[in-house]
Amino acid sequence: MRAYDRLKERFHRRSAIAGALALLQWDRAAMMPTGGAAARAEQTAELETLAHGLLADGAVESWLGEAEGEDLSAADRANLREMRRVWVHTAALPADLVAALARAGAACEMAWRGARAASDFAAVRPHLEKLLHLVRQEAAAKAAALSVSPYDGLLDSFEPGGRSAEIDAVFADLAAFLPGFLAEVLERQAARPAPLPLPGPFPVAAQRTLVRRVMTAMGFDFAHGRLDESAHPFCGGIPDDLRLTTRYAEDDAFFGLLSVVHETGHALYELGLPSVWRGQPAGEARGMSLHESQSLSMEMQAARGDACLSWLAAEMRAAFGGVGPAWGDANLAALARRVERGFIRVEADEVTYPAHVILRYRLERAMIAGDLDVADLPEAWNRGFHELLGVTPPDDARGCLQDIHWYDGAWGYFPTYTLGAMTAAQVFAAARAAVPGLDAALARGDFAPLLSWLRANVHAHGSLLETEDILTRATGGPLSATAFKAHLRARYLEEA
Amino acid sequence: MRAYDRLKERFHRRSAIAGALALLQWDRAAMMPTGGAAARAEQTAELETLAHGLLADGAVESWLGEAEGEDLSAADRANLREMRRVWVHTAALPADLVAALARAGAACEMAWRGARAASDFAAVRPHLEKLLHLVRQEAAAKAAALSVSPYDGLLDSFEPGGRSAEIDAVFADLAAFLPGFLAEVLERQAARPAPLPLPGPFPVAAQRTLVRRVMTAMGFDFAHGRLDESAHPFCGGIPDDLRLTTRYAEDDAFFGLLSVVHETGHALYELGLPSVWRGQPAGEARGMSLHESQSLSMEMQAARGDACLSWLAAEMRAAFGGVGPAWGDANLAALARRVERGFIRVEADEVTYPAHVILRYRLERAMIAGDLDVADLPEAWNRGFHELLGVTPPDDARGCLQDIHWYDGAWGYFPTYTLGAMTAAQVFAAARAAVPGLDAALARGDFAPLLSWLRANVHAHGSLLETEDILTRATGGPLSATAFKAHLRARYLEEA
């Protein structure tokens, strides 16, 4: 048996544990009663420890060395490259740190739920301090293994090859562009009549039916996944069994619908991964910025564009029995594309969204570097938010307590949201240029032309190619802010 | 660190994996889309393999030996006894057999779903043959480790210390008693006017509300569990997070309700296990016959008795808006206690139920012994069924394809249903004798007196005591068919 084949077997086993962990996480958010939390934390810590042990085992390192000398196809060589990448991230950490991170993350996340509900940062602060202490150990260990900075050690787990120096450059570009652009958009918006509010309520049963119709139109396969409800929408599970969630509010016709479109974008990426590579690193999604580009291609690029919106508007009128001027295409479009200086990231429009991300990126870098204490986070958040968006959150629930990420141990993740938005703009522009009739199809609710192009040019690569290769082949060049800025200008300053 | 403490740590880890497996199994039955089956089988096989590896590791055997010489409390000594028991069952099997059983069981169970729907035994036969081949290896390995027969090696996994020689004796007793008794009951039943059928439909939404009211009255804690739906009702999960399922039919007001009462009986046992022993063998439920005795104490002993039925009848009338003679207490009781020679075990009344079990027990023993081929199962089933109940199943869906157990790899499980029914009668008679006002409380829907007694006399022991000890302390003697026969006589021949 070749060393490479031994590795394949080992990574297959790791993938099975990762799949079980994904189910446990979905269940915790969507199904689990509160009394199950402590036992679930132990289950998760144990499976994380076992998954770690499968790779940290010294044999794996030897096999990696041996396999690099074996006669492999180009695809197997790409898989081997990804195996080493995963191995470096895994073996960098001692087993007790893996278990401690899992337990501290679970405890902090449970404390955060209560703290956020009560807007009581002090209630979660000791948990977050303990967790950050461990995350900094994780960062240091990955930094040493990858020869990068501690923050980049974390970032690289979510965004293979991602480096803060590059992010700094593109974020500086955006930070220079956005404030002036936002002022211009808000001025233009203010000069027009405000859109009519949609007369609700929008019954949850009708929303559930509507979003399933939309998912089906988008190409989602309910034999390979399901849609449930949780406090925060997400797409979890595994490519053969995707677990999407959303939440519905009876007074909001858009949030549930557009968040489902977003999560379905993630799901379609997973469904489109090369199935012959299931269980192997080469078959996995290629990092979080590309992942987010697929959800945002659907939610921001497609669904909020005029063509697709005209179809969605008709679906909404049918679902809610909507008649009258508030339900007209133009009014619905104005509502769906409203720009506002809000406090909540997950409800933010695409113009202000980068500011939410830039704030978090700055703060988490400072905390990982040891330049900002957890105790000072609320004040730093509010000051930074005011600096970027000109308003100050009225409380921590709408400030530094709003997102799960830090409290769950996901540090170094936030910048991928905005990298994803830029990638989505670049990818969608390429699709539109390459696929004749793309918009006409979307106006009919026909996603097949868009999905086919995304499958062939993004999904099917899995991790066989690296991010920049995928993007260059698909769009003609590496990531830049150009397409994103052009998209924002076209949509918010040039459309009727 | 004492060897015993090392063992506790190891068993804690095993328990975390077992909890994850329980969630995966619940999800497969209640949530998973069909496309997730293959990946789920791999996840399950991997976790089974890892759980096996934690105990099969040679260190555990040494620690067991060492710990037996350590100075331990009586409770720790009981825990150590159970550790050895679990270890014997686990270490008896080679790792590759564990993985092969998990994979073959998953494949056979998936094939069975289709085969049962189509009543096509041939479609599942090769899967069942492959699985039985592996189960016989499992039986032989356990037989060698326990110095018992192969069948008893399997039985012992579900029923600690259970031996077919003893089961043969009590089943012979029942088999001698039941045919004559059944004829007498049917004759008496036929001599009375048939109960009025309940006018349906019984909307599923109303059933869902009703069963949750009943679960709450019984003492179920929704902070530690949930109720969902699946093809076969079951109670899974872990004591802190129980996962119950049922199914509803709009034309049947009883099945969903009484199956929830049954599963809630299982759940209350798990909830009542000693929480200081969580994650340790001493804290686990004591075998399947005692488990089934707790579900049947609720479903057959309590809920189908006059006192509790009068309360349930009022709840049913309120839930379904039932008025008129069909909804009277006496008519509802006659419906709930109707005895019939039906084909389906899970729908069988308590008089004919043992015949269903005895048939399966005979057949599975013959198959494990190599005396009956899978190919000959349908014919042997139909012949045996006719012998025991005087009717012949019209097809295999209502014959040898009806139950999941064999197709899922659970061989040696069936006799515990009838051992459980006998145990329930004995336990309930003891509770009624010990608790003044038990029936009066049940007639008000107050389960607290019954539950308190069961908690103190059964649940709280976990596996700190062995089954016969628990039963003797609770009821004054070891298991016999006496109380069960007395119960059947009182209910079916003496009640008004």
Interface residues (C-beta under 8 A of the other chain):
Chain A: H12 R13 S15 A16 I17 G19 A20 L23 L24 D27 M31 M32 P33 T34 G35 G36 A38 A39 R40 E42 Q43 A45 E46 L47 L50 D221 F222 A223 H224 G225 R226 G237 I238 D240 D241 R278 G279
Chain B: H12 R13 S15 A16 I17 G19 A20 L23 L24 D27 M31 M32 P33 T34 G35 G36 A38 A39 R40 E42 Q43 A45 E46 L47 L50 D221 F222 A223 H224 G225 R226 G237 I238 D240 D241 R278 G279
